[in-house]
Amino acid sequence: MSLEFCRRHTPELLIVFFGLIFLVAVSGTVGGEAGSFLAAALDVALFVVLAMLVYLAEDRHRAFRWAAGIWLLVLIGGLAAAAAGFGLLSILPPEALDAEQFDPETVDLALAAEMALLLLGVLVAGLASLIGFSRKFRVWLARYLPFDPDSFLHTVALVVILAMILIPPVPLLVTGGPPFLSPPFLDLLLASGDLLADTVTLNAYTLFWTIVGSFFIAGACVRRTPHETLLRLGLVRPTGRGVLLAVAAALALVAVFHVIDPVLAALVGYLGLPVTDTEAVNLLFAGSLTLPGIIVASVAAGFGEEVSIRGLLQPRFGILLPALLFASLHAFQYSWDGLISVFLAGLVFAYIRRYSNTTTSAITHTVYDLVLFAMLMVGVSF
């Protein structure tokens, strides 16, 4: 199959393919492991469809810009709705969650104000991300970052990055705690059995779709051959020296953050900000605390996050924005001390990616997570 053939037909085929996956997964018509496999593609499908619409807008006809713009707004709206939903779940009283029909009269004035502030916050954060459409802003940013301010592809990517940086921390900022660690959320997971469920297959499915989605978003069979896409993502065959470097860096990170994390927690607490509840975090990861579970979870996070963030985004958007995005993606499960720790770790992974390759940063990230999960499994808290 020639590259020209791929360029002419791949975007439409991928839009149909991932669109069908999205519809089937949402409808729930396929159950069992097949349903779980398709459901793991939901998040990735939204981004792949957006990327294909943008490629069509740049390579075919400008009319596709409207479709890409509408889909982008839908994506940002979905992210805002998810953040608002998790935030509301974390602050609503149990009786409101258990009731068949929500009664606004059961909500006191303080709670109503907090709910309104939460909704306003995600709205403002979503609107703020649209500054990426300002050419003046992009030109200013391009002085420091290696992206093209006149590229529609880079413009859309910038808006997505800004939305994913700004929106997820809103519930933490408004409610004072990460939604996933709130008692209502943990109680809901315990009641459903999801908290203690085996997550091996789910993490494996998520990794598969993340890697596949990253390849297509990077232009595989659209603007690049598979080999060119590997190079674009910084994925190379690991060498013995690279593996040793990655393992050494990971172990050094574990040792360093063993000292830094308590300092961050003390500093954040001193400033009056909420500190991560380590017992709740340990409970949240309970479903992964088996030997296969920690291995798959570490590989899924290490390779999935490094390929999609450091491999895909960093070459165009530098080190800082992807590192902020990396931290923001953890805002549902960590408080401010945890987010700062994740941000600092992301900077280390970013510089490993910059001065070596994504494969090395992914191995470093994987080993780092594996050691932390192993410590957690034997009873040593994060």
N, C-alpha and C positions, 0 to 999 in steps of 0.2 A: 504494500500500500504506500503510495507516494505521499510526501509531505503536502503537496498541493491538494491531493484528494482529501486529506485530513482537514486541511484548512477550510475547504469548501463545505464539508458536511459535519464535522465533529461538533461544533457549537449547537446546531439544531438537535442532533441526536442526543447530546448530553442534557439539553433542556428537557426533552421528552422523557429521557430515562430517569433523571432525578425528579422530574415532576411527577412521574408515575409512582416512583418510590415514596415520595412525600404523600401523595393521595392515598396509597394503599396503607402506609404506616398510620396515618391519621385516622383513616376509616376503621382500622382494626379488623379488616376482613381476613388477614392472615395472622394466625396465632402461633403459639409454641416458639421454638428456637428461630424459625424463619421470620416470625413477627418481630422478635427481639433483634434479629440481625438487621431487618429493614428499619426498625425504630432507631437504631444506633446511627443511621444515616441522616436523620431529620435535620440536625443542625448544619451538617456539611452540605446537604442538598441546597439549602437556601443560598449559601455563598457560591456554590458552583453555578447555579442558575444565574445569579447576579453577574458573575465573571463572564459567562458565555454571552449574556446580553450586551455587556460592555464590549467584548471582542467583536460581536456582530455590528455594534454601533461604530466601531473604529474601522472595521475592515469591509463592511457591506454598505450600510446606509445609515445616515444620521437619525432616521426615524426611530431606530432602536434605542436612541438616547432616552426617549420618552418612556419606553418600556423599562429600561434600566433604572431610570429615575424613580418611577413608581414602585418598582420592586425594592429599590434601596429604602424608600420611605416605609414600605411594609416591613422590611427587615428591622429597621430602627424602631418602628412601632412595636414589633414583636419583642424586641429586647427590652424596651421600656415597660411593656406590659408584664413581662416575666419578672423584671426587677420589682415592679410595684406589687405584683401578686405575692412574691416571696416576702416582701417587706410587710404587707398587710397580714399575711399568715403568721408572721412572727409577733405581731402586736395585738391581734384580735383576741378577746377573751375566749376560753374554751366553750362557753355556752353559745357564743356566736358561731363558732365553728361547728358545733354539734347540731345546731338548729337546722331544720329542713328549709326554712326561709329566713333570710337575714332581716332582723328588725332594727331599723336605724334608731329607734327610741331607746334601745338597750345600750347605746354607745354614749358615754359621758362626753362632756365638752372637751376635756384634755385629750382624750383619745381621738375624737373627731378632728381636732386641730392637728394632731400628729399624722392622721391619715391624709388630711388635706395637704399637709406639708410634704408628705411622701409623694403623693401624686403630682404636686407642683414641681417637686425636685426632679423626678424622672422626665417630666415634660420639658423643663428648662435645660436639663442635660442633653436630651435628644435634639432640641432646637440649637443648642450651642455647637453640637457636632457639625451642623450644616455650614459653619464658618469655612469648612473645607472647600465649599463651592466658591468662595471669594478668591478671585485670581490674585488680588493684592496680598492676601494672606499667604497664598501658595508661593508667590514669588519671594516673599520675605522668608518663608520656611526653606525654600530651595537654596538659599544662601548657605544653609548649614547641612542640608540633607541631599543625598544624591538622587532625587527624583525629578521628573519633568513636570513643571507647573502647568504646562499646556496639554498634557496627556489626560484624556478623559479617563483612562484606566487608572492612572495614578491619583486623579482627583477623587474618583469613587472609593478607591482603596483608602485614601486619607480620611474621608468622611466616615467610613466604617471603623477605622482605627480609633478616631476621636470618639465615636459613639460608644465603642467597647471600652474605652478608657473612662469616660465620664459617667455612664449610666450605672454600671454595677455597684460602685461604692455608695450610691445615694441611700439605699436602705440602712447601711452601716452609719452613714453620716446623720440620718434623721432619727433612727430608732436607738442608736447607741450600741447595737450589737449585730453581728452577722446573722442573717436569716437562718442559715443551716444549723447554727448552734443554739437557736432559740428553743425553749422547752416545747412550745406547740409543734414546731417542725419535727423535733426528735421524737415526741410522743406519737405523732402521726406516722413516722417511719417505723417505730416500734410496733404500733398497732397493726400496720399493714404487713409487717414481716420483712420489708425491704431493707431495713437497717442491718439485719443479720444475714441477709441473703448472700449467697456465693456470687461474687462479682467477676469471676475469672472470665467467663464468656463475654459478659457485657464490655469489659475493658478491652478484650481482644477484638470484638466487633468495632468498638469505637476507634481503636488504633487503625484498623484496616481502612475504615471510611475516611479517617483524617489524612492518612497517607495518600489514598486515591484522590481525595478532593484537592489536596495540596498540589499534586501533580497536574491536574487539569487546570486549576486556577493559575498555576505558573505557566500555562500555555502548552502543555503536552498535547501533541497531535492537533494543535491549533496554530501556533506560531513556532513551535519547537519540536524537534524529534525527541523521543524518550531519552536518548543519551544527552542531548542538549539540556533537557529538563533536569536531569540528575546533576549536571554541572551548575545549572542555575540555582538549584536548591542546596548546593554545597555537599551533596552526598557522594562520597568516594568509598572505595574499598579500604577498610581499616588496616593499618599496618601495626605490627607489634609495638613499635615505638609509640604510635598514637594511642593504642589501648592502654599501655603503661602510663602515659601522660594523663589520660582521662581518669584512670583509677586513682592515681596519686592525687590529682586535683580534687576528685570527689571526696577522698578521705580527708584531705586538708580542709575542704569546705565543712565537713561534718565537725571536725575539731574546732575550727574557727567559729562557726555558728553556735557551738555548744557554749562558747563564751559570750558571743554577741547577743544571742536571743534573750538571755536574762537581763542584760543591760538595756536592750530595747524595751522589754516589758517594764522594767523599773522606770525608765525615762517616760514612756507613754503613760504609765500610771501616775507619775509625778505631775504630768501635765493635765491630769484629770480626764484623760481619754480612756475608753474601754480597752481592757487587756484581754487577749484571747484566752478562753476557758479551755485549758489543755485536756481536762477530763471529757468535755463535750467533743473535742476534736478526736480524741481516742475512740470515743463511742461511735462517732460518725464513720470512722474507718474500720469498724469492727468486722464488716463483711469481707474485708480483704486480708484479714490476719490469719492466713494459712500460707504454707510455703508456696504452693502454686499461685495463691492470690497476691502475695507481695511481689513475686517475680513478674507476673503479668501486669499488675498495676504500675510497677516501676518502669517496665519497658513501654507501656502505653503512654505514660506521662512523659518519660524521657524522650522517646522518639517522636511521639505525636506532637508535643508542644515545641520541641526544637525544630522539627521540619516545618511546622505551620507558622511559627513565630520567627525563630532565628534564620531558618532556611528561606522561607518565602518572603518575609517582610523586611528583615534587616538590610539586605542589599539595596533596597530602595528607600527605606525610611530610617536608616541609621540605627544607633544603639538605644537612645533614650526612649523614643516612642514605643518600640516593641517591648522594651523592659517595663514601661508603665502599663502597657496592655497586659503583659504577663502577670503583673501584680494585680491588676484590676480583675482579672479572671478568677482570682482567689478571694474576692471581696465578699462573696456569699458565705465563706467558711472560716475566715480569719478576721480578727480585729486589727487595729492599726499597727500594733507591734509585728504581727504576722505578715501584714502586707509590706511593711518596710523590709523585713527579712527576705521575703520572696523577691522584692525589687532588687535588693543587693545581690541575691543569688543569680537573678536574671542578668545583671550586669556582668557577673563572672562568666556565665555561659555565653554571653554576647561577645566578650573579648576572646574567649576560646574559639568561637565561631569565626571571628574576624581574623585571627592570626593563624588559624588552622583550617577547620572545615566543620560542617554541620554534623558529620558522623562523629567526630571527636566530642563536640559539645553534647550530642545526644547520649553518648556512652557515659560522659561525666554526669549528666543529669540522671541517667538511669541508675548508675551505681550510688549516687548521692541519695536518691529516693529509696533504693533498696536497703541501704544501711539504716536509714531512718525507720523504715517499715519493720526491719528485722529487730531493731531496738524496741519498737513499739510492741512487737509480737512477744518479746520475752519480758515485757513489763516495764521498760524504760520509756517514760513519757517524752514527747517532743520538747 
